[in-house]
Amino acid sequence: MKQIVVISGKGGTGKTVIAASFAALAKNKVMADCDVDAADLHLLLHPEVLQRHDFKGGKKAVIDRDRCNECGKCEQVCRFNAVQNFVVDPISCEGCGVCSHICPEGAIKMEDNLSGEWFVSHTKYGPLVHAKLGIAEENSGKLVTMVRQNAKLIAERERKDFVIIDGPPGIGCPVIASLTGVDLALVVTEPTLSGIHDMERVCRVAHHFGVKTYVCINKYDLNIENSEAIKRYCLNSNIEIGEEIPFDQAVTEALVRGVPVVESSDNKVTKKIESLWNRIKQIN
């Protein structure tokens, strides 16, 4: 069983379009949507939720008003101004726990915080593990790890050949959680200055963790000069170019219909993505 993560240094490069296409092309696989802060793979795979689980990603302070003597020490020590009129604002509370230690009456408890949900679903393409992080909630890296672990468990139990992971953009904790221990990272970039800059950053992160990396240049023909710059960087960094995908209005039309673009074979993008998948599935 091989784990393949599709990531990008920035949002909007077409990462989810590629991941959804791989889900349609691959045989005997499990999909995992690890972009938990802004999950959208479900928009193309249309999952039917089979299991729903709460995700508790940290702790928040709660004041027991029956024990509180309103001494005000908790308000004085809170650096986030989360305690007002002896009530904790759960949005402002960072869960540091200082107030619970300083309270002379032991009236403040640190309780598990419900930060989101994660799901195991059925799709026409196979099992999908995905999640939804609550608004302004943190610990997305922990939730990514939970999604990946459960996708891997399903793959092992059902003897799947691949786990296809739609990773988050950027280089932060969720990306690291998506990258760790995978067999291949496919970095989807675009021929813009910001795309090049952020591609270089995420490639360095993958290299740090010893993950084999391919780069896919999406919409390469919109700026040939920048595409050539990407290829030069990859050549100098010993990174393979997986494929160069042209701009095609068929992608937008597929998104409007809510299906992977490879569902239609009469466009240039489908042929390129099929070629890319055929290369990737041969990895050792």
C-alpha positions in Angstrom: 0.0 0.0 0.0 1.4 3.3 -1.1 0.5 6.7 0.3 0.6 9.6 -2.2 -0.1 13.2 -1.1 -1.0 16.1 -3.4 0.1 19.4 -1.9 0.8 22.9 -3.0 2.8 25.8 -1.6 -0.3 28.1 -2.1 -4.0 27.8 -2.6 -5.7 27.9 -6.0 -3.1 25.9 -8.0 -5.5 23.1 -8.9 -4.4 20.6 -6.2 -7.9 19.3 -5.4 -8.7 19.0 -9.2 -5.7 16.7 -9.5 -6.5 14.7 -6.3 -10.1 14.2 -7.4 -8.9 13.0 -10.8 -6.5 10.5 -9.2 -9.5 9.3 -7.1 -11.4 8.6 -10.4 -8.4 7.0 -12.2 -6.9 4.8 -9.4 -8.1 1.3 -8.7 -8.4 -0.2 -5.2 -7.7 2.9 -3.2 -8.8 5.0 -0.2 -9.0 8.8 -0.4 -8.2 11.2 2.5 -9.0 14.9 2.4 -6.4 16.5 4.7 -7.2 20.1 3.9 -9.3 20.2 7.0 -9.3 24.0 7.3 -11.1 24.4 3.9 -12.1 20.9 2.8 -13.5 20.8 -0.7 -12.7 17.3 -2.1 -16.3 16.3 -1.1 -17.6 18.7 -3.7 -16.3 16.5 -6.5 -16.6 13.1 -4.9 -20.1 13.5 -3.3 -19.7 11.3 -0.3 -22.4 9.5 1.6 -21.4 9.7 5.3 -21.3 6.4 7.0 -19.6 7.4 10.3 -19.4 10.7 12.1 -17.0 11.4 15.0 -16.3 14.4 17.2 -12.8 15.9 17.2 -11.6 17.4 20.4 -8.5 19.3 19.7 -7.5 21.0 22.9 -8.9 22.4 26.1 -10.8 25.5 27.1 -11.2 27.1 30.6 -14.6 26.9 32.2 -15.4 28.7 35.5 -17.6 27.1 38.1 -19.6 30.0 39.3 -20.7 28.2 42.5 -17.1 27.9 43.6 -15.9 31.3 42.2 -15.4 34.0 44.8 -14.8 36.7 42.1 -11.3 37.6 43.3 -10.4 38.6 39.8 -7.0 36.9 39.7 -8.0 35.0 36.5 -8.8 38.2 34.7 -5.4 39.7 35.8 -3.3 36.8 34.5 -5.1 36.1 31.2 -2.9 37.5 28.4 -5.7 37.0 25.9 -8.4 38.9 27.7 -10.6 35.8 27.5 -12.0 36.2 31.0 -14.6 39.0 31.3 -17.0 39.4 34.2 -15.9 36.0 35.4 -17.0 34.3 32.2 -14.6 32.7 29.8 -15.0 33.6 26.1 -14.2 30.3 24.3 -13.1 32.1 21.1 -10.5 34.1 22.9 -9.3 31.4 25.2 -6.1 29.8 24.0 -6.2 26.9 26.5 -2.9 27.8 28.2 -4.3 26.8 31.7 -2.7 29.7 33.7 -6.0 30.8 35.1 -6.8 27.3 36.4 -3.4 27.2 38.2 -3.8 30.7 39.7 -7.4 30.3 41.0 -7.3 30.0 44.8 -10.7 28.3 44.9 -10.0 25.7 42.2 -13.1 27.0 40.4 -11.6 26.9 36.9 -11.3 23.6 35.0 -9.7 22.9 31.7 -12.3 20.9 29.7 -12.0 19.2 26.3 -12.9 21.5 23.4 -15.1 20.2 20.6 -13.1 21.6 17.6 -14.7 19.8 14.7 -15.8 16.5 13.2 -14.3 13.8 11.0 -16.1 11.3 8.8 -15.8 8.0 7.1 -17.8 8.1 3.9 -18.7 6.0 0.8 -18.2 7.5 -2.7 -18.6 6.0 -6.2 -14.8 6.0 -6.3 -14.2 4.2 -3.0 -13.9 5.1 0.7 -13.2 8.7 1.7 -12.0 9.9 5.1 -12.5 13.6 5.6 -13.1 16.2 8.3 -14.4 19.7 9.1 -12.6 22.0 11.5 -14.7 24.5 13.3 -14.5 28.2 12.7 -11.5 29.8 14.4 -10.5 26.4 15.8 -6.9 25.2 16.0 -5.0 21.9 16.1 -5.6 21.2 12.4 -2.4 19.2 12.3 -3.7 16.8 14.9 -7.0 16.4 12.9 -4.9 15.8 9.7 -3.1 13.0 11.5 -6.4 11.5 12.7 -7.8 11.5 9.1 -4.6 9.9 7.7 -4.5 7.3 10.4 -8.0 6.2 9.8 -7.6 6.2 6.0 -4.5 4.0 6.4 -6.4 1.6 8.7 -9.1 1.2 6.1 -6.5 0.6 3.4 -4.8 -2.1 5.5 -8.1 -3.8 6.5 -9.5 -3.8 3.0 -6.1 -4.5 1.3 -6.1 -1.3 -0.8 -3.2 -0.5 -3.0 -3.2 3.3 -2.6 -4.1 6.0 -0.1 -4.5 9.2 -2.1 -4.3 12.3 0.1 -5.5 15.8 -0.8 -3.2 17.8 1.4 -3.4 21.4 2.6 -1.6 24.4 1.0 1.3 26.2 2.7 4.2 24.8 4.8 2.7 24.8 8.3 1.8 22.1 10.8 -1.1 20.5 8.6 1.3 20.1 5.7 3.9 18.5 7.9 1.3 16.1 9.2 0.2 15.3 5.6 3.8 14.7 4.4 5.2 12.5 7.2 5.7 9.0 6.1 4.2 9.2 2.6 5.8 7.5 -0.4 5.5 10.4 -2.7 4.6 14.1 -2.6 3.1 15.6 -5.8 3.6 19.4 -5.6 1.1 21.2 -7.8 2.2 24.7 -8.8 1.3 27.4 -11.3 3.5 29.6 -13.4 3.2 32.8 -11.3 5.8 34.4 -9.1 3.9 33.6 -6.0 3.4 30.0 -7.2 7.2 29.6 -7.8 8.1 31.1 -4.5 5.7 28.9 -2.5 6.6 25.8 -4.5 10.2 26.2 -3.6 9.3 26.4 0.1 7.1 23.3 0.2 9.7 21.4 -1.8 12.3 22.2 0.8 9.9 21.0 3.5 9.4 17.7 1.7 13.2 17.4 1.2 13.7 17.9 4.9 11.5 14.9 5.7 13.1 12.8 3.0 10.0 12.5 0.9 10.3 11.8 -2.8 8.9 14.7 -4.7 7.4 15.3 -8.1 6.3 18.7 -9.4 3.3 19.3 -11.7 3.0 22.6 -13.5 -0.7 23.4 -13.9 -1.8 25.9 -16.5 1.8 25.9 -17.7 1.0 27.6 -21.0 -0.3 30.8 -19.4 3.3 31.9 -18.8 5.9 29.9 -20.6 8.8 32.0 -19.1 7.8 31.2 -15.5 7.2 27.6 -16.4 10.8 27.4 -17.7 11.9 28.9 -14.4 10.1 26.2 -12.5 11.7 23.5 -14.6 15.2 25.1 -14.1 14.6 25.0 -10.3 13.5 21.4 -10.4 16.5 20.4 -12.5 18.9 22.1 -10.1 17.2 20.6 -7.1 17.0 17.1 -8.6 13.2 17.1 -8.5 11.3 15.4 -11.3 8.7 17.2 -13.4 5.7 14.9 -13.3 3.7 16.6 -16.0 2.9 20.0 -17.6 -0.9 20.5 -17.7 -2.3 23.1 -20.1 -5.0 25.5 -19.4 -8.4 24.2 -20.5 -11.9 25.6 -20.0 -13.0 21.9 -19.5 -11.7 22.1 -16.0 -14.1 24.9 -15.1 -17.0 23.2 -16.8 -16.2 20.0 -14.8 -16.1 21.9 -11.5 -19.5 23.5 -12.3 -20.9 20.0 -12.8 -19.2 18.8 -9.6 -17.3 16.0 -11.2 -13.5 15.2 -11.7 -12.3 16.6 -15.0 -11.2 13.1 -16.1 -14.8 12.0 -16.3 -14.7 13.6 -19.7 -12.0 12.3 -22.1 -12.4 14.9 -24.9 -10.0 17.5 -23.4 -6.3 18.0 -23.2 -6.2 18.1 -19.4 -7.6 14.5 -19.0 -4.8 13.0 -21.2 -2.1 14.8 -19.2 -3.5 13.8 -15.8 -3.9 10.2 -17.0 -0.2 10.3 -18.1 0.8 11.8 -14.7 -1.1 9.1 -12.8 0.4 6.3 -14.9 3.9 7.6 -13.9 3.0 8.1 -10.2 1.5 4.6 -9.7 4.8 3.0 -10.7 6.7 4.5 -7.8 8.7 2.1 -5.6 
